[in-house]
Amino acid sequence: MNLLSCVVVVLVSLLGARAQLNLRIPPCDSLEAEEVAQVALDYLNHQHSHFYKYALNRIEHIKVVSQPNGDQTYVMELDLLETGCPVMDPTPLVNCTVRPKMLTAVEGDCDVVVKKAGGALSVTAFKCKTEESREDLCLGCPMLLPLNHTNALELVQASLATFNLRNENLTFTVVEVGRMTSQVVSGGPTYVAEYVIGESNCTADVCVDLPEGMRSYGFCSARGSPAVHQVDCHMYNPQVHEAPVNGTGSVAPSSPVVQARTAGALPNLGLGHHKLTAMHNPEQSGFLSAESVESAEVVPVVPAADPNAPVADPNAPAADPNAPVADPNAPTADPNAPTGDAVMGGVSSASPEVLKLSKREVFANVPNAMPLVPICPGRVRFF
């Protein structure tokens, strides 16, 4: 190996050691993790321009990389669940109900990069995948339908006509269909449809949407069939949705909620749910490129005490009866070993053993301490 190669190897080793010292893995349920997750959730909901808001179900993983200038970068994996509140609904997220599993819950799995600079948190990149949870579906339970299902769309049009008849001075048109289901009952299938309507000016079957700021919106839920049905619509002003996010009082960029709806854009046509925005600036961060649910992290672990270790000599000087029993076969400590304990993720890096764990696994227990307590993933809020 020539001199240049040796220098490169030494530099890489030094940079790797420094990177490890700058990495923390705090508990997923810590106040720090909760604060960052809330900023990420607000941002994701603001970017999601079609239909339902999402609630945080669980913090799956978190790691923090500290920079020499004091800035910190958080890389988190969040488990989200779809609520019943449209994104244009001003109802606070804490008051939005998460859809039960038996009604085909929709889950979002997001990797998010959040930067903390000058005490302010801001999302720099994310990538998400959205899928249906069909684990608890039963015979006779409502089944999620594709958003272009013909019979269910007929219920949408028929129920909107019924609602417009109740409002002689106002006419509304469908802005976006959010969800449609069917359930087999005696007499045939019963459909349930949820959709957003917007106020329009209609003359001779030609409708023109009112300008933003003047146009009222509503969220409608219809049940039954095109011929016999019930419909209920809740009206609200979508302008309330434009709220400061990102933890700094600044509004997140590119929030085309109203624009996408008034343009009639219907994503996921033929699918049973509206997907979260899949990706945002992942190429601007080296953290997401290698981040995966199945990726592994090298985590230092304190080895558990050996329960079969031999008992110490009874003629030895008296010792603390509560102290752990020494193992005479244990290797002698290296006198040249460093004495400092560089802590990474709450566990000393001086631990004599390093195990490769997936990020869904937990730290091993400290000898003679409390039972094993996982620090990640965090608590489950719903299911």
N, C-alpha and C positions, 0 to 999 in steps of 0.2 A: 504494500500500500504506500503510495507516494505521500509527500508532505501535504499537498492540497487536499487529498482525500481524508487524511487524518484531521485536518482543520475542519472540514465539512462535517465529519462524524461528531467531533467535539461540540461544534456549534449546534447541531441538531439535538444532541443529548442535553445541552444546557437549555435550549429553548423548550424542549419537552419537559424538563424538570421544572422550569419556571411556569409553564402552562399548567402543570399539575398543582403547583402551589397557589395559582390564581383561580382554581376551580373549587366551587362550593356546591354542596348538594343539601340544601335546607329541607326540613320536613315539609311535606306537601300540605299539611294543615296549619302551617305557621301563619302568623299575621302577615309576614312578608310575602309569602306565596299567595295568600288570599287577595292581597292588595293588587299584585301584578295580574292575577287571573281576572279580577274584576275589570281592570283597564283593557285587557285583551278581549274579554267578552263584550264590553261596550263597543269596542272597535269592530269586532266581527259582526255584531248585530247592525251596526251602522253601514257596513259595507254590503250586507245582505239586503238586496233591493226587492226581493220577491217573497211576499207573504209572511210567514210566521217568524217571530222572535225565538231565540234559543236561550235556554237557561243552563247554568253550570251544574253538571251532575257530579263531576269528580275531577280533581287534579291528579292526573296519572303519573306525571314525572316533572321534575324541575331541576335545572342546574344553572349556576351563576358563574359567569366568567368576568373577573375584575381586570380592568385595564390600569396601566401605570398612572394615568391621569385622574383616576378615581371613578371613572365611568364604569357601569356594570351592564352586562348583557345577560338577560334571562332567556333561557330556552325551555319552553313548557309544552307539555302534551295535555290537552284538555278534552274531557268527555262531555259533550253537550247534548241536551234533549230539546226537542221541538215543543213549544208552548202553543196555546190556543190563541195568542194575541198576534194579529198582523203587525208588520213592522211599522205601519202608518198609524197604528193605534197609540194614543198618548198614555195609555195605562202603564204605570211603572212596572218594570219587569218583575219585581218582587211580588206583584199582585196577579201575575199571569200564571195560569194553571198549566202544568205539564201534562201532556196527553198520556193516559194510562197505557201500559204495555199491551193489554188485551185489545186496544183499539188501533193496533199497529203503530207503535211509537216510532218516531224517526230520530235517529241519533247522528250526531256530528262528532268526528274525531279530528282535532286540529292540532298541528304543531305551530307554535307561535314564537316569534322572537321579539322581545321587548327590551328596549334600551333605556337605561336610567342615567341621565346626564343633568348635573346641576339640581338634583333632587326631583326632576320631572320624568315621568314615564311616558314612553311613546312606542307604538308598535312599528317595527321596521319591516317585517316580513311574516307571512303565514302561508300554510297550505292545509286544506281541509278535504275530507271525504265524508259523504253523507250516505247513509244506508237505512233500510227499514229493519226493525226488530220484529221478527215473527215467532219468537220463542214461546209466548204465552197465548197464541191464537187457539181458539177452540172451535168445535163444530157448532155452527150457528152464530159465531161472532161476526161482527161487521168486517167485510173484506175491502181493503183499499183498492180503488179503481184507477186506471190510467186517466190522466187529465183530459184526454180526448174521447172518453167513453160516450157513445152516442146517446144512450138512454138517460144517463146522468146529466148530460148537457141539456137535454130536453127539459129536465126538471129545473135546471138553472133558469132557462128562458121563461118557462111557464110561471115559476115562482116570482120572478122579477116582474112579469106582467101583472101578477096579483098585487104585488107591493105598489106598483105604479098606479093601479086603480084606486088605492087608498089615499094617494097624494095627488089630488086633482090639479094643483098649481105647480107641481114639480115632476120632472121626468128624470129617471136615472137609467144609465146603461152599465153593462158589465165591464169592469176594468180588468179584472183578473180572477180566474178560478184558482182556489187554493187547495181544495181537497174534496174528493168524492168517494163515497163508500156505498156498498150494498149489503143487505142482510136478508137472508131467506126467512120468510115468515109465512104463515098460512095465507093463501091467496096470491102468493107471488113475491118477488123481491121488493124490498123497501130501500129507497135511495136516500142518502144524506149528502147534501152539497154545501160547501162553504165558499163564499166568493165576496169580492169587493165591488162596490158600485160607486159611480161618480155622477154628480149632477150634470145634466146636459140640456141643451135647448133644442127641442125636437119640433119639426114642422113637416107634416105629410110624410111621416116615416123616415125623415132624414134628420139625424141627430148630430149636433155639433157640441163638443165638450166646452164647458165654460172655462174662462181663463183661470189659471192658478191664483189663489188668493180669494177668488169668488166662488170656487167650486167646492161644494160639500161632498164628503165621502161617507160611505157606510159599509159595515161588515154584516153580511147576511148569512143565515143558516136556514136551509130548507130541508124538509123531510117529507117523504111520501112518494108519489108518482107524478108524472106530468098532469094527469087528470085530477087527482085528489092529493092535496099537499097542504102543509103548513109552512109559513115563512116568517122569520123574525129578523129585523135589521136594526143594528145599533149604529147611530150616526155620530161622526166625530170630525174634528178638523185636523188634517194631516200635518199642518204647519208646526204643531207642537212637537212633532218627532225630531225636528232639527235642534238637537241639544248638544252642548259641549261634551266632547269625549276625549279620549287619549290621556286623561289625567292631568292635563295642563291648562284646561280652559279653551283650548283650540279645537276647532271642528275637524274631524278626520276628512281627508281629501276624498273626492269622487264618491258622493253619496247620491246616486241617480234614482232615488226612490220614486219621486213623483214623475220624473221624466220617463222612466222605464214603463210606468203604468199607463200614462196618458198616450204613449206611443203604441200601446197595445202589445208590447213584447211579452210573449208567454214562453218562458224557458221550460225545458224538460217535457216538451209536448210528447204525450204518449207514456210518460212515466207517472208513478203514483205519488210523487212528492216533489217539492221544490228544493233543489240542492243549495247548500251554502256556496258562496263564492269560493271556487276551488283553490285559487292561488293568487298571491300578491307579493311581488318583488322577491321571490325566493332566490333569484340570482344575485341579489344585493347582499346576501348573507351566506357565509360559508357554513353556517350552522345547520340550515335546513337541507342542504344538498346531501348530507350523509345521515340525516336524522330519519329514523324509521321506527315504527312500533316494535319491530323485531331486532333493532340494533342493540348492541351490548355495550355496557360501560365497564371499565375496570375500576372496581371499588375496593379500597382497603378494608379488610375485615379483621377484627380481633378474634383469634381462635378461641373456641370454648374450652373450659378446663376439662382435663381427663379425669373422669370419675373413678378410674381404676389405678390412679397414681398411688405408689406405695406410701405408707405412713412414715413420718419422720422418726428419728431415733428417740425413744422415751427418755434416755439419759442426757439428752441435749439440754442446754440452758432453757429455762422457761421462756415461753413466747406468748404472744397475744393469742388467747384461745379462739378469738374470732378471725384470726388471720388464716388465709388459705394455706393448705398443706403443700410444701415444696416437693417437686419431683426430682429425686436424686439422679435420674437418668436424663434430665433436661440438658441441652448443650450449654456450654459455658458462654457467658456473654462476651462479645467482642469489646476489648478495652478501647479500641480505636473507633468504635461506633459513635456517631453524633449523639449528643445529649439532648438537643432541642427536639421538641415535638411539634412538627409542622402539622397543623390540623387541616384536613380536607373533608368537607361534608360532615363535620362533627365527629370524625374518627381520626385518631392519631396516625400520621403517615409513617411512624416508627414501628407500626405493627409488623411482626415477623412473617406475616403471610398475606398474600394478595390473591383473591379469588376472582374469577371472571363471572359476573352475574348479569343476567338480563335486567333491563331497567324496570321490569315489573316485579323483580325480586327485592328482598329487603336485606338490611344489614344484619349480620350475625350478632348474637347476644354477647355482652361482656361477661367474663367469668365471674361467678358468684354474685351476679347483679340481678336485677329484676328480670322477669320472663321476657322473651323476644317481643319487641314492640316495633312494628314496621313504621318507617317514616314516609315511605311512598309505596304504592299509591295512597292518596288521601281518602277521607271518608266519602261514602256514597250518600248523596242527598236525596235521591228519589228511588232509583232501582238500578 
